[in-house]
Amino acid sequence: MFDRMKILMVSHYFASHSGGIEIVAQQLFDALAGRNQEIVWMASDATLPPKTVQQSRTYSLPVFNFAEEKTGLPFPIPTVGALRNIIREVGNAEVIILHDCLYLSNVLAFLAAKWRRVPTVIIQHIGLIPYTNYVVNAAMRFANATVTRPMLSRAAQVVFISETTRKYFSELRFKSDPEVIFNGVDTNMFRRAESSETKASLRREYGLPENRFAILFVGRFVEKKGLSAMRRMVALRPDWTWAFAGWGRLSPTGWNAENVRVFTGLRGSSMAALYRSCDVLVLPSGGEGFPLTIQEALASGLPVVCGDETLTADPAMKEFVRGAPVFPRDSERTAREFLLAIDGLIASDAESSDKSEQRRAFSVSRYSWQSAAERYMEIVSRLLPQAANCPATAVSREL
């Protein structure tokens, strides 16, 4: 049993923004609030905050969100007035949880926590995103060297959400040994079809052809997710139906392809049903930590083809997920490699009738929000003595 703690969690957006990091933050927020913790979730006001329960509350930071609106880059910029709010909330907290380092609100919260001597937990989701633009790539490397690495080395505790991300930062010296905690998945929502459901009825619900193989992509429609390679796959296999669930500036609606269906705004049970209506999840992205979509697909019994690097996120899933090479500057080559992997996966599944159940069982046993939340609770409670013994706790919390 854990004592009640004052926890401040900071992310760039709330879960209504529908990104992977934000959805993870929502799950952790709900889990800690459900364990009677006094948790505040601070994120930008670009999208709506969630409902609060028990001792939890949210705080929407005023930001400029033109970077995402103009370029698709999710990089909200806090206003000058937001800085005072960040410092105040940090001062009210006993422990800080940050989701990644490169967002300005997170950097400001980290600096305020250092000033206040409040211990910080950094949950690092990603390493380096391989953009095709050389300037953007150089900027990302510079930012990781000057911001991410110093923050990780100075945090009280670092948690990586995948082995891929841990390996990328393996040469750093940390204050304490970093931990790897896989994200969980709602295995009640993301599941195999029940006896009352059929793939045909599910496909009718989503307007998908019943007699064609259906490939699913779930994620933001942005460069790093491999949309250019997906476009080539669509062109190379017109006999398949390609379902895209997400949103972004590179929406497949502009491809004018008859074999493409695009779904925006799906969440929760409606998203879970789309998984059950399709045959394979494909994700040709680079620079991923561990996409939730893979875990959701496995919980739904769906076969998955992802990038070779993404496959290293959890070595144990190699038995259930097929990898293919991603070439960031060669979408044609990436597309052909992924199509070969999909064909091989289809042939492999045809030889075994229980592969779907095996994937489901693996996901249920491996990815649990309950066990993840318990480990985060143990980390936070372990850091409380540091907060209680530091001189800054005697300083007035009001500015």
C-alpha positions, 0 to 999 in steps of 0.5 A, a space after each residue: 500500500 502506498 501513501 498519498 503523494 503529490 505528483 506533477 506529470 507533464 506532457 506536450 499534449 493531452 490524450 485528446 491529441 491522439 498521439 502515442 505519448 499522450 495516450 500513455 500519459 492518460 493511462 498513467 494519469 488514470 492509474 495513479 489517480 485510481 490509486 488515490 494519488 494526488 496527481 496533476 497532469 499539465 499539458 498544452 491547451 491545444 486540445 481538451 483535457 480529460 475528465 478528472 477522478 478522485 484527487 486528480 486534476 489537470 492544468 492546461 498551459 497556454 501555448 502557441 501551436 503554429 509549428 504543428 499547424 504549419 508543418 505537422 511537427 508536434 511542438 507546442 510553445 508555451 507563452 511567457 505567462 505559462 512559465 509562472 504556472 509551471 514553476 507554481 505547479 512544480 513547487 506544489 509537487 513532491 515528485 515530477 514525471 516528464 514524458 520525453 525531454 525535447 518539448 519546451 514545457 518539459 524542459 521548463 518543468 525540469 529546470 524548475 524542479 532542479 531549482 526547487 530540488 524536486 526529484 524528477 522521473 523522465 519517461 523516455 519514449 523515443 531516441 532519434 527520429 530519422 527524418 529525410 530532411 538533412 537539416 531537420 536530422 541535424 537539428 534533432 541530433 543537436 537537440 538530443 546532444 544538448 537537451 535530452 542527454 543532459 536531462 536524462 543524466 541529471 534526472 533522479 530516475 529514467 524509465 525507457 519504454 522499450 529496449 530500443 530507446 534504452 540502447 540508444 542512450 546506453 552510453 550515458 551515466 545516470 544518477 540511478 540505473 534506468 529501468 525499462 517498463 513496457 506500456 500496457 494495453 487494454 486487453 478487454 477492449 482490444 481483443 479477438 472477435 467474439 462468437 457473435 461477431 464476424 469479420 464480414 459484419 465488422 467490415 460492413 460496419 466500416 465500409 470495407 470489402 468483404 472479399 479482399 485482403 485488408 491491411 491496416 495502418 494506425 498512426 498520425 499521417 506524418 513523415 516518420 510513420 512511413 506514409 511515403 512507403 505506404 503510398 507505394 504499397 497501395 499502388 503496388 497491391 491494388 487488389 488489397 484494401 488499405 485502411 488508414 486510421 489517424 490524422 495529419 497533413 499527409 492524409 491518404 485521402 489525397 492519394 485518390 486511390 480506390 483501394 484506400 479507406 481513411 478513418 479519422 476520429 476513431 477511439 476506444 471501442 470503435 478503433 478496437 473493432 477496426 483492428 478486428 475487421 482487418 487482416 494485418 497491421 503494417 507500420 513502416 516507421 522509423 525512430 519509434 520507441 514502442 508504438 502502442 498500435 503493435 501491442 493493440 494489434 497483438 491483443 486483437 490477435 492480428 499479425 504485425 509487420 513493422 520496421 526491423 528497428 521497431 522489432 527490437 523494442 521487445 526482443 520477446 515479441 520476435 516470435 509474433 511480429 515480423 520485421 522488415 528493413 526501413 530505408 528512410 530515403 528510399 520509399 520504393 525499396 521499403 515498400 517492396 521489402 514490406 510487401 515481401 514480409 506481408 506475403 510471408 506472414 500471410 503464408 505462415 498464418 495459413 499453415 497454423 490456425 492458432 497463431 491469432 490466439 498465441 498473439 493474444 495470449 502473449 500480449 495479455 501476459 506481457 503488456 499490463 497497465 496494472 503491473 506498469 502502474 505498480 512499478 511507477 508507484 514504486 519508483 515515485 515512492 522511492 524518491 519521496 525521501 529525497 524530496 522530504 530531506 531536501 532544504 527546498 521543501 521548507 521554501 514557500 510554495 507561492 511565488 
